[in-house]
């Protein structure tokens, strides 16, 4: 946070319900209150960890977060940058179908070297 801009940094969320209960704010409210929202993208979707029960791995899936935030206006969705990807997450590949889906939905994936300006 600076006097000019605000950023939300949530790299390791287990559950939006738990987080919202503790913070007293919904994800949508948090996104509305910032200029940039860097949000956990540990897993793209269920089935990503071969041979593991994904219901036992508590990170929200990027696909579910995108569905949840889809009703937001395009300007609000554009604030979201997905971060903190597991090595199995297809978002790590900028050319992947998953990366194209994120961009088509109006969100972004944070990439090495990306910068976010917190001053005007």
C-alpha positions as CSV (number, residue, x, y, z in Angstrom):
1,X,0.0,0.0,0.0
2,X,1.1,3.5,-0.8
3,X,-0.6,6.8,-0.5
4,X,-1.6,6.5,-4.1
5,X,-2.5,2.9,-4.7
6,X,-3.3,-0.4,-2.9
7,X,-2.4,-4.0,-3.6
8,X,-3.9,-7.1,-2.2
9,X,-1.4,-10.0,-1.8
10,X,-2.9,-13.4,-1.0
11,X,-0.4,-16.1,-2.1
12,X,-1.5,-19.1,0.0
13,X,-5.2,-19.3,0.7
14,X,-6.8,-22.6,2.0
15,X,-10.4,-21.5,1.8
16,X,-12.2,-18.4,0.8
17,X,-14.9,-19.1,3.4
18,X,-12.3,-19.3,6.2
19,X,-10.5,-16.2,4.9
20,X,-13.7,-14.2,4.6
21,X,-14.9,-15.2,8.0
22,X,-11.6,-14.0,9.5
23,X,-11.2,-10.9,7.4
24,X,-14.9,-9.9,7.5
25,X,-14.8,-9.1,3.8
26,X,-15.7,-11.0,0.7
27,X,-13.2,-11.6,-2.1
28,X,-15.3,-9.3,-4.3
29,X,-15.1,-6.5,-1.7
30,X,-11.4,-6.9,-1.4
31,X,-10.8,-6.7,-5.1
32,X,-13.0,-3.6,-5.3
33,X,-10.9,-1.9,-2.7
34,X,-7.5,-2.2,-4.4
35,X,-5.7,-1.4,-7.6
36,X,-4.0,-4.8,-7.9
37,X,-5.1,-8.2,-6.5
38,X,-2.4,-10.9,-6.4
39,X,-4.3,-14.1,-5.7
40,X,-3.3,-17.7,-5.0
41,X,-3.2,-19.9,-8.1
42,X,-1.7,-23.0,-6.6
43,X,-3.9,-25.2,-8.6
44,X,-5.8,-24.7,-11.9
45,X,-8.4,-27.4,-11.3
46,X,-9.1,-30.7,-9.6
47,X,-7.2,-33.7,-10.9
48,X,-4.0,-31.8,-11.2
49,X,-2.1,-34.0,-8.7
50,X,-2.1,-37.5,-10.2
51,X,-2.9,-40.2,-7.6
52,X,-4.0,-37.7,-4.9
53,X,-7.4,-36.8,-3.5
54,X,-7.6,-33.1,-4.4
55,X,-10.4,-32.6,-1.9
56,X,-7.7,-33.0,0.7
57,X,-5.6,-30.1,-0.7
58,X,-7.4,-27.0,0.5
59,X,-6.4,-24.3,-2.1
60,X,-9.2,-22.7,-4.1
61,X,-8.8,-23.6,-7.8
62,X,-8.2,-20.9,-10.3
63,X,-11.1,-22.0,-12.5
64,X,-13.4,-21.7,-9.5
65,X,-12.1,-18.2,-8.6
66,X,-12.6,-17.1,-12.2
67,X,-16.2,-18.4,-12.1
68,X,-16.8,-16.6,-8.9
69,X,-15.4,-13.3,-10.1
70,X,-16.9,-13.6,-13.6
71,X,-19.9,-11.3,-12.8
72,X,-17.5,-8.4,-11.8
73,X,-17.1,-5.6,-14.4
74,X,-14.1,-6.1,-16.7
75,X,-12.2,-3.3,-14.9
76,X,-12.5,-5.2,-11.6
77,X,-11.4,-8.6,-13.2
78,X,-8.4,-6.8,-14.8
79,X,-7.0,-6.1,-11.3
80,X,-6.6,-9.8,-10.6
81,X,-3.1,-11.4,-11.2
82,X,-2.8,-15.1,-10.3
83,X,0.3,-16.0,-8.4
84,X,1.9,-18.8,-6.4
85,X,1.5,-21.6,-8.9
86,X,2.3,-25.2,-8.1
87,X,4.7,-26.9,-10.5
88,X,1.7,-28.9,-11.9
89,X,-0.3,-25.8,-12.7
90,X,-0.7,-25.3,-16.5
91,X,-0.7,-21.5,-16.0
92,X,3.0,-21.7,-15.6
93,X,3.1,-22.0,-19.4
94,X,2.1,-18.7,-21.0
95,X,1.1,-20.6,-24.2
96,X,-1.2,-23.1,-22.4
97,X,-4.9,-23.3,-22.9
98,X,-5.4,-22.4,-19.3
99,X,-3.3,-19.2,-19.7
100,X,-5.4,-18.2,-22.7
101,X,-8.6,-18.9,-20.7
102,X,-7.5,-16.6,-17.9
103,X,-6.7,-13.8,-20.3
104,X,-9.9,-14.3,-22.3
105,X,-11.9,-14.0,-19.1
106,X,-10.3,-10.6,-18.3
107,X,-7.8,-11.7,-15.6
108,X,-4.0,-12.0,-15.8
109,X,-1.3,-14.4,-14.7
110,X,1.7,-12.8,-13.0
111,X,4.9,-13.6,-14.9
112,X,8.5,-13.2,-14.0
113,X,9.6,-9.6,-14.5
114,X,6.1,-8.2,-14.3
115,X,5.8,-4.9,-12.5
116,X,2.9,-3.2,-10.8
117,X,3.1,0.5,-10.2
118,X,1.9,1.6,-6.8
119,X,2.4,5.4,-7.4
120,X,0.6,7.7,-9.8
